[in-house]
Amino acid sequence: MLSRGEITDYKYIQPGFNCSIFNRAAYFKRESLIHVPGKITIFLIDDDLDDQEIFQFVMEDVSPDVACVFANDGIRALDKLNSNEKFSPDLIIIDINMPRMNGIQCLQEIKKIKRLKDIPAYMYSTSAEPEMVKQCEKLGAAGFIKKHANTSDIKKEFETLIVRLKA
């Protein structure tokens, strides 16, 4: 059961929910997040709350069949993934530039978790230097998505990705 309440490192926001009407600190808490039946569960690991909010709004436009789960950094993401054996998202999106543990380190650790090694993980960053993209792909990233300033460009990339997941 979802309830508005205490601040948590993870948040779950149902598609269609306008989170701007609440204070950002008033996250939704879900005690045993596993999977939302009938939905594609996307786990975004990104330290920027604005980017999380933009991602949520883009996903709402892309498909009503998407449920988003968030972690504010790599360490918190790994804690979530390791503490709940039943939590296996359909897709993982990882920001590269984060404090405490960068996205590349986070990807390496996620790929060590047996139940997650075949889950597609995409790197998500404002810079898409060819060397960085190659490094991420060598470490097991399914691809690289550039954070665009224009949300319609981001939306196009995620529409393609969601169509592939549904197939």
C-alpha positions in Angstrom: 0.0 0.0 0.0 1.4 3.4 -0.9 1.2 6.1 1.7 2.5 9.7 1.8 4.8 10.0 4.7 8.3 9.9 6.0 11.2 10.8 3.8 12.9 7.9 2.2 15.7 7.3 -0.3 13.4 5.5 -2.6 10.2 6.8 -4.0 7.4 5.2 -6.0 5.1 7.5 -7.9 2.2 6.1 -9.9 1.9 7.3 -13.5 -0.5 10.2 -13.7 0.4 11.5 -10.3 1.4 15.2 -10.3 4.2 15.2 -7.7 4.6 19.0 -8.0 1.6 19.5 -5.9 3.5 18.1 -2.9 6.7 19.1 -1.3 9.6 17.1 -2.8 10.5 15.8 0.6 7.1 14.2 1.0 8.0 11.0 -1.0 5.8 8.0 -1.3 6.9 5.1 0.7 6.3 1.5 -0.3 7.2 -1.1 2.3 7.7 -4.1 0.0 8.3 -2.9 -3.5 8.5 -5.9 -5.8 6.7 -5.3 -9.0 3.6 -3.5 -10.2 1.4 -6.1 -12.0 0.8 -5.2 -15.6 3.4 -2.4 -15.5 7.0 -2.1 -16.8 9.0 -1.3 -13.7 11.9 1.1 -14.4 14.5 1.8 -11.7 16.1 5.2 -12.1 19.3 5.8 -10.2 20.0 9.5 -10.2 21.1 12.0 -7.5 19.3 14.9 -9.2 15.7 15.3 -8.0 14.9 17.6 -10.9 16.1 14.9 -13.3 14.0 12.3 -11.4 10.9 14.5 -11.8 11.5 15.2 -15.5 12.0 11.4 -16.0 8.7 10.7 -14.2 6.8 13.2 -16.4 8.4 11.9 -19.6 7.5 8.3 -18.6 3.9 9.4 -18.0 3.8 10.7 -21.5 5.6 7.7 -23.0 3.3 5.0 -21.6 0.7 4.4 -18.9 2.2 0.9 -18.6 5.3 2.2 -16.8 5.9 2.4 -13.1 9.0 4.3 -11.9 11.1 3.6 -8.8 13.9 5.9 -7.8 17.2 5.8 -5.8 19.2 8.9 -5.1 22.6 7.3 -5.6 24.4 4.1 -6.4 24.9 3.0 -2.8 21.2 3.5 -2.0 20.3 1.6 -5.2 22.5 -1.3 -4.3 21.0 -1.3 -0.8 17.5 -1.5 -2.2 18.4 -4.2 -4.7 20.3 -6.3 -2.2 17.8 -5.9 0.7 14.8 -7.1 -1.4 15.5 -10.3 -3.3 12.1 -10.0 -5.0 12.8 -6.5 -6.5 13.8 -7.1 -10.1 12.9 -4.1 -12.3 12.4 -4.6 -16.0 14.8 -1.9 -16.8 17.5 0.0 -14.9 18.6 3.5 -15.8 21.8 4.8 -14.2 23.1 8.3 -14.1 26.9 8.4 -14.5 27.8 11.5 -12.4 26.7 10.8 -8.9 28.4 11.3 -5.5 29.6 8.5 -3.2 29.5 5.9 -6.1 29.4 6.9 -9.7 27.2 5.2 -12.3 30.0 3.1 -13.8 30.8 1.6 -10.3 27.1 1.1 -9.7 26.7 -0.7 -13.0 29.6 -3.0 -12.1 28.1 -3.9 -8.8 24.6 -4.4 -10.3 26.0 -6.8 -12.8 27.5 -8.9 -10.0 24.0 -9.6 -8.6 23.0 -12.9 -10.2 19.2 -12.2 -10.6 19.9 -8.8 -12.2 22.8 -9.6 -14.6 20.4 -10.0 -17.5 18.2 -7.0 -16.7 19.0 -4.3 -19.3 20.9 -1.4 -17.7 21.3 1.9 -19.6 23.6 4.6 -18.7 22.1 8.1 -18.6 24.2 11.2 -18.8 24.6 14.7 -20.2 27.9 13.7 -21.8 28.2 10.9 -24.3 31.9 10.7 -25.0 32.6 7.7 -27.2 35.3 6.3 -24.8 32.8 6.4 -21.9 30.1 4.8 -24.0 32.5 2.0 -25.0 33.6 1.5 -21.4 30.0 1.2 -20.2 29.1 -1.3 -22.9 32.2 -3.4 -22.0 31.0 -3.5 -18.4 27.5 -4.7 -19.4 25.4 -1.6 -20.1 22.7 -2.4 -22.7 23.2 1.2 -24.1 23.7 4.8 -23.4 21.0 7.5 -23.3 22.0 11.1 -23.4 20.2 13.6 -21.2 18.8 16.2 -23.6 17.8 19.7 -22.6 14.7 19.2 -24.7 12.2 16.7 -23.1 10.8 15.8 -26.5 14.2 14.4 -27.5 14.4 12.3 -24.3 10.8 11.2 -24.8 11.7 9.8 -28.3 14.5 7.8 -26.9 12.4 6.3 -24.1 9.5 5.5 -26.4 11.8 3.4 -28.5 13.1 1.6 -25.4 9.6 0.9 -24.0 8.4 -0.5 -27.4 11.4 -2.9 -27.3 10.6 -3.9 -23.7 6.9 -4.6 -24.6 7.9 -6.8 -27.6 
